[in-house]
Amino acid sequence: MDKNLEVLLRNWQKRNIQGIYCEKAIQARDSILELIPVSSSVGISGSKTLEQIGIVKALETRGNKVFNPYLPGLSREESLELRKLGATQADYYLASPNAIAKSGELVFFSAFGNRISGVSYAKNVIIVSGVNKIVSNLEEAIKRSREYATPLNCKRLNWQSACSSDGICRQDECFSPEYKRMCCQILIIEAEAVTGRLKIFVAGENLGY
């Protein structure tokens, strides 16, 4: 583990956030499976990172109740209801940040707010990230989230946002009904009041956007 990661882990400790470094993404997945009891329910936010490490499938396969709003065949209303239940009623909530400041702040962008609600208020929150999301400071973290991660996610999910075609953020004109805006809400986690509630696993690999 390099010195920048050591500094980040110390900064999280000051902020009452438990940071765990795993050299490989699969180690993060296995640690999360050990942490979450089979009897626990789990809420999730949409995340390329969670998809890459296979944690949702692993939880569902072993028998956890997962409020999964991304199952094929769901209506829009069913999907939104599962997002709400996952954020407000699940024992654990899983998500990935758009960016991490080396000083310790975590940045999340959201369209519908379930991600914001789950991360900020769920009983137990587990965040997963690759080292590629770590930047120098909070200003750069917000910039990365808005100008890099969000356009890639819009393109991946085929959202008709102003940035989806060329990756250039046009936040001053990206509004309904002409566009389907993804970055509607922003959450910045600066610290955690409840000891043990918020844990973040950082893998020494590139994950997500």
VENVENQUI-V286305 format. One record per backbone hydrogen bond with DSSP energy under -1.0 kcal/mol. CO is the residue of the C=O (numbers start at 1). NH is the residue of the N-H. E is the energy in kcal/mol with one decimal. If there is no record, write none. Layout:
co: <CO;CO>
nh: <NH;NH>
e: <E;E>
//
This chain:
co: <2;3;4;5;6;7;8;9;10;11;12;13;15;18;20;22;24;25;26;27;28;29;30;31;32;37;41;42;43;47;48;49;50;54;55;56;57;58;59;65;66;71;75;76;77;78;79;80;81;82;83;84;85;92;93;94;95;99;100;101;105;106;107;107;108;110;110;113;114;115;116;117;118;124;125;126;127;129;130;131;133;135;137;138;139;140;141;142;143;144;144;145;148;149;150;151;152;153;154;159;160;163;170;170;173;175;182;185;187;189;194;197;198;199;200;201;202;203;203;205>
nh: <6;7;8;9;10;11;12;13;14;15;17;16;192;200;202;204;28;29;30;31;32;33;34;35;36;40;92;67;94;51;52;53;55;58;59;60;61;62;64;42;68;74;79;80;81;82;83;84;85;86;87;88;89;43;126;45;128;107;135;104;101;189;98;99;187;184;185;117;118;119;120;121;122;93;199;95;201;203;133;134;100;102;141;142;143;144;145;146;147;148;149;150;152;153;154;155;156;157;159;161;180;167;173;174;175;179;184;110;108;106;197;125;18;127;20;129;22;131;205;131>
e: <-1.7;-2.4;-2.2;-2.6;-1.9;-2.4;-2.3;-1.9;-1.9;-1.3;-2.9;-1.3;-2.4;-2.7;-2.8;-2.2;-1.2;-2.2;-2.3;-2.2;-2.1;-2.1;-1.7;-1.7;-2.3;-1.6;-1.7;-2.9;-2.6;-1.7;-2.5;-2.0;-1.1;-1.8;-2.2;-2.5;-2.6;-1.7;-2.3;-2.8;-1.8;-1.2;-2.5;-2.4;-2.0;-2.1;-1.9;-2.0;-2.6;-2.6;-1.8;-1.8;-2.9;-3.0;-2.9;-1.5;-2.1;-2.5;-3.1;-2.5;-2.7;-2.6;-2.5;-1.3;-3.0;-1.4;-2.4;-2.8;-2.9;-2.3;-2.0;-1.9;-2.1;-2.3;-2.5;-1.7;-3.3;-2.8;-1.6;-1.6;-2.8;-2.0;-1.8;-2.4;-2.0;-2.7;-2.2;-2.4;-2.9;-1.9;-2.4;-2.1;-1.4;-2.3;-2.7;-2.2;-2.4;-2.3;-2.6;-2.0;-1.9;-2.6;-1.9;-1.2;-1.8;-2.0;-1.9;-2.2;-2.6;-1.8;-1.8;-3.1;-2.1;-3.0;-2.9;-2.3;-2.8;-1.1;-1.2;-1.5>
//
